[in-house]
Structure formats: C-alpha cells, structure tokens
C-alpha cells in the first residue's frame, strides 16, 4: 500500500469491498470506523520477486494499492460538551460491513452496530478522465488533487450515544421498484423493517441531452468563462453538508423516555448541525445568489445601455446612408451633364481644327472611291447608250434589205436572241446600280 504508513494502516481491518470501476477501487474498513479508498494500479517496484511470482502464478503485473483518501465515520453521534465538562473520548469500535450499491457504481453503504452510513465517491469520474488522457496533464492532476473528497451521509443511527444500548442492523438491501423507487430497506435488532428513500446526492450519470450540445453558432455568456462549473453546481457545493442528522432509533423499551441529559445532548447536537450545516450554508448560498443577481443586473443594465447606443448609431448610420445616396444621385446627374458638355466642346474643337482627323481622312478616301466608281459607271452607261443608238440606226437602215435579201435559219435566230437577252440583262443591272447610287447619295 502506498504511501507507506508507520502503523501500516492499522491491524483491525474487518471488511473489504471492490467497486466495479475502471480502475478498480478497493475499500478497506476498520473497526474504529476508518475507511481507506485505494486505487488498484500496477506496482513499479521489483522487490520480493519470489513471493510475488508465487502469488501471481504467472507473468501478470503485480497489483499495488494507492490510498487516495481516508475517511472517519461518525459511529456514535458527537455531541457538544459544556465548558465545565470534560471532552468525551470516542473509543467506540464495532465491526463494519460493506454493501455494494446495485444502482450506482460510485456509491456503497456501511452497516454496523450503531447504524447505517452511505458513502459516495465523487472523484472517480475525474480520475477516469485523467487516466484516459494520453499525456500527463499537470493541470488535471492538480485539479484531481484539489477535488472534494467523498460524501458521507449518516442515514440511520441506532446507537446515538456510547451509553445507549446496542442495536445492530441485522439486514440491509437496496431495491429499485416502480412503486417504491430507489429504496433502502433495513431490519433492526427488534426485527423492525424500515424503508428509507435513497435521496443521496450521488447518482449514476445520466446520458447527455441533445439540447446540452451547443450549436456552431450559439453564443455563450462571458460569466460562464469565470468558472468551470455552472452556478447551480457552485450553489450545490456551498450547500453540501459534511454532517447530517440521521434517523435516530431508540433501543430497548420504546415507551420508556430517555434520561434528560441524553435528550439534551441529542437536542444540542441536532441544533448545532442544523445551525452549521443548514442555516449558515443557506445564508452563504443566499449571499452568493444575491451577489450573482447584482452582477447579472449590472451586466443587464450595461447591455441595455450598449443596445441603446447601438440603436442610436444604427439610426445615425441610416441617416448618413440616405444623405450619401442623395449626394450620389446629384453627383451622377452632374457628371452626366458635364460629360455631355465635354463631348460637345470636343466636337466643336475637332471641327475647327485645320487638319483632318483619322476618321475624317478615312471617310474622305471612301467618298473619293465611290465618286470614282460613279464616274466609271457613268462612262459605261454612255458607251452602252451610244452602242444602242448605233445599233438602232444600223437596224433601221438595213431593215428592207434584210427582209428581202437576208434569211436566218432557226439556230441563228436563237443565237441572236440569246445575245440580245444578255445585253438587255446587263443594261438592266447597270440601270439598277445607277438608281441605287443616286438614291444612296441623294442625287
């Protein structure tokens, strides 16, 4: 067992229990009410190799117990003593029996001669996360070292004081029924069956809800970055009780009232527990909630002020955008007007220049080319007209002689008709071109 102790962790161990966790948690109970929570890991030392080899019977790793914490159970109630009274010596010892909780792997129960205790290991989850991490994270290690220790709840007290009669718990079981729920059933020394609801703060982890997973665009409050745990968990930690007032059962004759000193001690103890574990912690929780409300109120007021400033700024930006739009329209209209004036000025300047521009030179060349073509066509037309007149005069002169002396066969007539037809088509095309040119240049 590590770390090493001078008394080797005592010699009065009376019960042992292995919790089905990963890694395994071994609970060792002693008759003095001490509980050792040990984590079972592989040993790193190689001493006593022969004995270890005989014990493990093979090549398996040698287990070692690392004591994570030590818990002292309150077997009999610790009552307050007066100023003139000597402090009481709590040397009460009795065997302790350990019972596994079938509903939660991180919780177990202790039964003994003086009652029932429930113990919850709240540090197992963080221990598992630390061991599952691939690299050694010192922050997680320090957080695990500073983690709150286990929660011990005193459920049932059958022997409130050392002077009380012994009344051991003979039977104990945890049941989960639809009608009863999670219930603890105890059988006392008088064979009385007691049913207690299992309202422990240690419960098995519930599966996460879909609504608990933040979306890609979901924003978080800046107050959530101040602490890893939620505010609800912070209030729970404040209200967590280190001691409780258990259900007290009187052994022996129930009709007989206990002596007044014993009643006064129990009343004083219950009053002290209610004052320290309930009223004071509730006052602390109330102050914490008031401080949180004040902080949230100030933050809300600040956000409202920022919202008002944002609205005013949005209004001013909207007005500025409207003014800029009007100015843009005016500037665009002025620009178009100026561009038209510039075009007119440039056109006037270009027309008054003593030399021609490139486009004007090209236009002049094109006009000259067309003029030359028209002159050539005009000459062609004159030649055609002259030829036509000449042909008419020749035909008129030679008509009588031709009628009397010239005779054409069918093939010659066909050739003459084809020639005349071609010349007529050429003359028609030329006349059409002349009309098109005249219409184009408006002659």
C-alpha angles and dihedrals in degrees: 000000000000135000095036117241130203094234092039088241093300134288100248101083110150107171141024131195132182116209115214095240133124107269097029117251116212118201118201119190127196130200091249091066097260119142123197117200107203129185112218110224137150117283119242098199123088100203123132091021095172095053091045092051091051090049100047095040095212144011098314119130118268110249122226132192117229110194106224098179144348122223129196115210121215098232096173121022115270103228124195116255126214126248093257094044124090116244113263120248112229101206095142112138132178137156115276125212120205122214126192118229110234092200099053128028093204095059135068137169135231124211123188143147093288101047143278132314129188120208125195124192106213095173097065095089094054090045090054092048090050093050093046093053111101097220131044107263111195092193092057090044092054090044089052091048091051093045117125113262126244123300116243119195122191101216105169131015117194096167109038096174135027089243091057122099119265115260111171124193107251100187136025134175140156116223133182113206132164091234098038100030118202101349136173114216118199130181114206130208089267089056092250116153114223122191116200124179112240099238097161123154088228111083133160113270115266121223113263118259123235091239090060092065110088118230126235092259101036117120126217130215116254088231090067089066093060093074137017094226125061123255090252090057089047091055090046090054091051092049093045109121125219092197134022140192105254128205103275119213121192116223123216124017108011093196092059113086118229119250116277095245090056092047090050092050093049091046092049091048093049091047091050092049092048091048098046102032101034116020099036093044092046088053089050091049091048092051090048091051091047089051089049092048090050091050092048091046092052091047091049091051090048091050091048090052091049089048091052091049090049091051092049091047091049090051092050091047090051091052091047090050091052091050091049091049091053091047090049092053091049092047091048091051092047090048093053091049092049091047092053091049091048091051091052092048092049090048091052092046091049092050092052096050114114092225130057124249123237093260091049090049090051090049091050092052091049092050091049091050091052091047091053091049091051091050091051091049091048091054090048091052091050091051091050092049091049091050091048092051091048091050091050093051091048092049092049091051096047099041099097093042092046092051093052104031109021121070123178125204123222096268094051091049090053092050092049091049092050091051092049092046092052092048090049091052091049091049091049092050092049092049090050092051091050092051091049092051092048092048091047095051095032095237 
